[in-house]
Amino acid sequence: MSSLIDDGRPIFIQIAERIEDDIISGVLVEESQVPSTNQFAAFYKINPATAAKGVNLLVDEGILYKKRGIGMFVSEGARTKVIEKRKELFFEQYIVTMIHEAKKLGITTDQLTDMIRRGDDK
């Protein structure tokens, strides 16, 4: 686990994103147990209720599930769910914003495509 980056976003969101990152990278695989909320709380020096809120957010999304008396586990298909969620977020945060800015600057779709290709070569 890496330390939280306090970028003004709620800590529970950052906890959820860290778990998602570990799922995407393969650190946490389907059916593996995730650290407990107390482990998150101790590691990040936060309130266990805050850690639980981040974990429960992922439970609500079907990314994690609880085994009663044992702990939280990564759901089957969680990696695909997280990647699809992140792709949609990427589209909304970056692509839509980029297209709006391009239109303001009079950049055509072809010019924008060329710029993306040029950036891909770097």
PyRosetta script that sets phi, psi and omega in degrees:
from pyrosetta import init, pose_from_sequence

init()
pose = pose_from_sequence("MSSLIDDGRPIFIQIAERIEDDIISGVLVEESQVPSTNQFAAFYKINPATAAKGVNLLVDEGILYKKRGIGMFVSEGARTKVIEKRKELFFEQYIVTMIHEAKKLGITTDQLTDMIRRGDDK")
pose.set_psi(1, 138.0)
pose.set_omega(1, 176.3)
pose.set_phi(2, -102.7)
pose.set_psi(2, 163.2)
pose.set_omega(2, -177.1)
pose.set_phi(3, -72.7)
pose.set_psi(3, 155.8)
pose.set_omega(3, 179.4)
pose.set_phi(4, -72.1)
pose.set_psi(4, 148.6)
pose.set_omega(4, 174.7)
pose.set_phi(5, -106.0)
pose.set_psi(5, 114.1)
pose.set_omega(5, -178.1)
pose.set_phi(6, -80.8)
pose.set_psi(6, 93.6)
pose.set_omega(6, -178.1)
pose.set_phi(7, -108.7)
pose.set_psi(7, 21.9)
pose.set_omega(7, 177.9)
pose.set_phi(8, 91.0)
pose.set_psi(8, -11.8)
pose.set_omega(8, 177.1)
pose.set_phi(9, -82.8)
pose.set_psi(9, 151.7)
pose.set_omega(9, 179.8)
pose.set_phi(10, -56.4)
pose.set_psi(10, 142.8)
pose.set_omega(10, -177.1)
pose.set_phi(11, -62.1)
pose.set_psi(11, -37.3)
pose.set_omega(11, -178.6)
pose.set_phi(12, -63.5)
pose.set_psi(12, -32.2)
pose.set_omega(12, 176.0)
pose.set_phi(13, -67.5)
pose.set_psi(13, -41.6)
pose.set_omega(13, 179.3)
pose.set_phi(14, -64.3)
pose.set_psi(14, -37.9)
pose.set_omega(14, 176.7)
pose.set_phi(15, -61.5)
pose.set_psi(15, -48.4)
pose.set_omega(15, 180.0)
pose.set_phi(16, -59.7)
pose.set_psi(16, -41.9)
pose.set_omega(16, -179.7)
pose.set_phi(17, -67.1)
pose.set_psi(17, -36.0)
pose.set_omega(17, 177.6)
pose.set_phi(18, -63.9)
pose.set_psi(18, -41.6)
pose.set_omega(18, 177.5)
pose.set_phi(19, -64.6)
pose.set_psi(19, -44.1)
pose.set_omega(19, 177.2)
pose.set_phi(20, -59.3)
pose.set_psi(20, -43.5)
pose.set_omega(20, 178.4)
pose.set_phi(21, -58.5)
pose.set_psi(21, -42.1)
pose.set_omega(21, 179.3)
pose.set_phi(22, -67.2)
pose.set_psi(22, -31.6)
pose.set_omega(22, 176.7)
pose.set_phi(23, -70.6)
pose.set_psi(23, -45.1)
pose.set_omega(23, -179.8)
pose.set_phi(24, -61.5)
pose.set_psi(24, -43.3)
pose.set_omega(24, -175.5)
pose.set_phi(25, -78.5)
pose.set_psi(25, -10.7)
pose.set_omega(25, 179.4)
pose.set_phi(26, 91.1)
pose.set_psi(26, 2.5)
pose.set_omega(26, 175.6)
pose.set_phi(27, -64.0)
pose.set_psi(27, -40.9)
pose.set_omega(27, 174.0)
pose.set_phi(28, -110.4)
pose.set_psi(28, 118.8)
pose.set_omega(28, -179.4)
pose.set_phi(29, -104.7)
pose.set_psi(29, 165.7)
pose.set_omega(29, 179.7)
pose.set_phi(30, -54.4)
pose.set_psi(30, 137.5)
pose.set_omega(30, 179.4)
pose.set_phi(31, 72.5)
pose.set_psi(31, 5.2)
pose.set_omega(31, 175.7)
pose.set_phi(32, -86.9)
pose.set_psi(32, 153.2)
pose.set_omega(32, -179.5)
pose.set_phi(33, -82.3)
pose.set_psi(33, 139.2)
pose.set_omega(33, 176.5)
pose.set_phi(34, -95.2)
pose.set_psi(34, 157.7)
pose.set_omega(34, 177.3)
pose.set_phi(35, -55.9)
pose.set_psi(35, 151.9)
pose.set_omega(35, 179.2)
pose.set_phi(36, -72.8)
pose.set_psi(36, 163.5)
pose.set_omega(36, 177.9)
pose.set_phi(37, -62.5)
pose.set_psi(37, -33.5)
pose.set_omega(37, 177.1)
pose.set_phi(38, -67.3)
pose.set_psi(38, -36.4)
pose.set_omega(38, 176.7)
pose.set_phi(39, -65.8)
pose.set_psi(39, -44.2)
pose.set_omega(39, 176.5)
pose.set_phi(40, -59.9)
pose.set_psi(40, -45.5)
pose.set_omega(40, -177.6)
pose.set_phi(41, -61.1)
pose.set_psi(41, -44.2)
pose.set_omega(41, -179.9)
pose.set_phi(42, -67.2)
pose.set_psi(42, -44.0)
pose.set_omega(42, -177.1)
pose.set_phi(43, -64.2)
pose.set_psi(43, -45.5)
pose.set_omega(43, -176.3)
pose.set_phi(44, -91.9)
pose.set_psi(44, -2.4)
pose.set_omega(44, -179.4)
pose.set_phi(45, 58.1)
pose.set_psi(45, 51.8)
pose.set_omega(45, 178.9)
pose.set_phi(46, -127.9)
pose.set_psi(46, 169.5)
pose.set_omega(46, 177.3)
pose.set_phi(47, -68.6)
pose.set_psi(47, 135.1)
pose.set_omega(47, 177.8)
pose.set_phi(48, -56.0)
pose.set_psi(48, -31.1)
pose.set_omega(48, 178.4)
pose.set_phi(49, -65.5)
pose.set_psi(49, -34.3)
pose.set_omega(49, 177.3)
pose.set_phi(50, -68.2)
pose.set_psi(50, -43.7)
pose.set_omega(50, 177.1)
pose.set_phi(51, -62.0)
pose.set_psi(51, -43.0)
pose.set_omega(51, 179.7)
pose.set_phi(52, -62.0)
pose.set_psi(52, -36.6)
pose.set_omega(52, 179.4)
pose.set_phi(53, -63.0)
pose.set_psi(53, -39.9)
pose.set_omega(53, 177.6)
pose.set_phi(54, -67.1)
pose.set_psi(54, -43.2)
pose.set_omega(54, 178.5)
pose.set_phi(55, -64.5)
pose.set_psi(55, -45.1)
pose.set_omega(55, -178.6)
pose.set_phi(56, -65.0)
pose.set_psi(56, -29.0)
pose.set_omega(56, 174.6)
pose.set_phi(57, -59.6)
pose.set_psi(57, -42.7)
pose.set_omega(57, 179.3)
pose.set_phi(58, -72.6)
pose.set_psi(58, -29.7)
pose.set_omega(58, 174.2)
pose.set_phi(59, -64.8)
pose.set_psi(59, -45.1)
pose.set_omega(59, 179.5)
pose.set_phi(60, -60.0)
pose.set_psi(60, -30.0)
pose.set_omega(60, -179.5)
pose.set_phi(61, -88.7)
pose.set_psi(61, -1.7)
pose.set_omega(61, 179.2)
pose.set_phi(62, 78.3)
pose.set_psi(62, 15.9)
pose.set_omega(62, -179.2)
pose.set_phi(63, -87.4)
pose.set_psi(63, -33.9)
pose.set_omega(63, 175.4)
pose.set_phi(64, -122.2)
pose.set_psi(64, 158.4)
pose.set_omega(64, 172.7)
pose.set_phi(65, -142.3)
pose.set_psi(65, 158.2)
pose.set_omega(65, -176.5)
pose.set_phi(66, -101.8)
pose.set_psi(66, 133.3)
pose.set_omega(66, 168.9)
pose.set_phi(67, -102.1)
pose.set_psi(67, 112.3)
pose.set_omega(67, -175.1)
pose.set_phi(68, -51.4)
pose.set_psi(68, 126.3)
pose.set_omega(68, 177.8)
pose.set_phi(69, 79.9)
pose.set_psi(69, -4.5)
pose.set_omega(69, -177.9)
pose.set_phi(70, -115.1)
pose.set_psi(70, -49.1)
pose.set_omega(70, -179.9)
pose.set_phi(71, 145.2)
pose.set_psi(71, -163.6)
pose.set_omega(71, -177.9)
pose.set_phi(72, -99.3)
pose.set_psi(72, 143.9)
pose.set_omega(72, -178.0)
pose.set_phi(73, -133.7)
pose.set_psi(73, 156.1)
pose.set_omega(73, 177.8)
pose.set_phi(74, -77.0)
pose.set_psi(74, 127.7)
pose.set_omega(74, -179.6)
pose.set_phi(75, -71.3)
pose.set_psi(75, 154.3)
pose.set_omega(75, 173.2)
pose.set_phi(76, -64.1)
pose.set_psi(76, 133.5)
pose.set_omega(76, -179.0)
pose.set_phi(77, 81.2)
pose.set_psi(77, 6.4)
pose.set_omega(77, -176.8)
pose.set_phi(78, -62.0)
pose.set_psi(78, -41.9)
pose.set_omega(78, -178.1)
pose.set_phi(79, -60.0)
pose.set_psi(79, -44.5)
pose.set_omega(79, 178.7)
pose.set_phi(80, -62.9)
pose.set_psi(80, -43.2)
pose.set_omega(80, 178.7)
pose.set_phi(81, -60.3)
pose.set_psi(81, -46.0)
pose.set_omega(81, -178.2)
pose.set_phi(82, -64.8)
pose.set_psi(82, -43.7)
pose.set_omega(82, -179.6)
pose.set_phi(83, -62.6)
pose.set_psi(83, -44.2)
pose.set_omega(83, 178.8)
pose.set_phi(84, -63.2)
pose.set_psi(84, -41.6)
pose.set_omega(84, 177.6)
pose.set_phi(85, -61.0)
pose.set_psi(85, -45.7)
pose.set_omega(85, -179.1)
pose.set_phi(86, -67.5)
pose.set_psi(86, -35.4)
pose.set_omega(86, 177.4)
pose.set_phi(87, -63.0)
pose.set_psi(87, -43.4)
pose.set_omega(87, 179.2)
pose.set_phi(88, -64.7)
pose.set_psi(88, -41.0)
pose.set_omega(88, 177.2)
pose.set_phi(89, -63.5)
pose.set_psi(89, -42.4)
pose.set_omega(89, 177.1)
pose.set_phi(90, -59.0)
pose.set_psi(90, -45.9)
pose.set_omega(90, 179.1)
pose.set_phi(91, -57.9)
pose.set_psi(91, -50.1)
pose.set_omega(91, -177.6)
pose.set_phi(92, -65.6)
pose.set_psi(92, -44.7)
pose.set_omega(92, -174.4)
pose.set_phi(93, -77.4)
pose.set_psi(93, -36.2)
pose.set_omega(93, -172.8)
pose.set_phi(94, -109.9)
pose.set_psi(94, -51.1)
pose.set_omega(94, -173.8)
pose.set_phi(95, -67.7)
pose.set_psi(95, -51.1)
pose.set_omega(95, -179.1)
pose.set_phi(96, -60.7)
pose.set_psi(96, -43.2)
pose.set_omega(96, 178.6)
pose.set_phi(97, -62.1)
pose.set_psi(97, -43.5)
pose.set_omega(97, -179.8)
pose.set_phi(98, -62.7)
pose.set_psi(98, -43.2)
pose.set_omega(98, -179.5)
pose.set_phi(99, -63.8)
pose.set_psi(99, -42.7)
pose.set_omega(99, 178.0)
pose.set_phi(100, -61.4)
pose.set_psi(100, -43.5)
pose.set_omega(100, 179.4)
pose.set_phi(101, -65.8)
pose.set_psi(101, -41.1)
pose.set_omega(101, 178.7)
pose.set_phi(102, -60.5)
pose.set_psi(102, -43.0)
pose.set_omega(102, 179.3)
pose.set_phi(103, -62.3)
pose.set_psi(103, -41.5)
pose.set_omega(103, 178.1)
pose.set_phi(104, -59.8)
pose.set_psi(104, -35.8)
pose.set_omega(104, -176.9)
pose.set_phi(105, -89.4)
pose.set_psi(105, -0.6)
pose.set_omega(105, 179.7)
pose.set_phi(106, 75.4)
pose.set_psi(106, 23.5)
pose.set_omega(106, 179.0)
pose.set_phi(107, -83.5)
pose.set_psi(107, 126.7)
pose.set_omega(107, -179.6)
pose.set_phi(108, -78.5)
pose.set_psi(108, 166.3)
pose.set_omega(108, 177.3)
pose.set_phi(109, -59.4)
pose.set_psi(109, -42.3)
pose.set_omega(109, 179.2)
pose.set_phi(110, -63.5)
pose.set_psi(110, -43.0)
pose.set_omega(110, 178.7)
pose.set_phi(111, -63.9)
pose.set_psi(111, -40.7)
pose.set_omega(111, 179.3)
pose.set_phi(112, -64.3)
pose.set_psi(112, -42.4)
pose.set_omega(112, 177.0)
pose.set_phi(113, -60.7)
pose.set_psi(113, -43.4)
pose.set_omega(113, 177.7)
pose.set_phi(114, -61.6)
pose.set_psi(114, -40.3)
pose.set_omega(114, 179.1)
pose.set_phi(115, -64.0)
pose.set_psi(115, -40.4)
pose.set_omega(115, 178.6)
pose.set_phi(116, -64.3)
pose.set_psi(116, -43.6)
pose.set_omega(116, 178.0)
pose.set_phi(117, -62.6)
pose.set_psi(117, -40.8)
pose.set_omega(117, 178.9)
pose.set_phi(118, -63.2)
pose.set_psi(118, -39.7)
pose.set_omega(118, 178.3)
pose.set_phi(119, -68.1)
pose.set_psi(119, -29.9)
pose.set_omega(119, 179.9)
pose.set_phi(120, -69.4)
pose.set_psi(120, -24.1)
pose.set_omega(120, 179.8)
pose.set_phi(121, -78.3)
pose.set_psi(121, -12.5)
pose.set_omega(121, -176.5)
pose.set_phi(122, -87.1)
pose.dump_pdb("model.pdb")
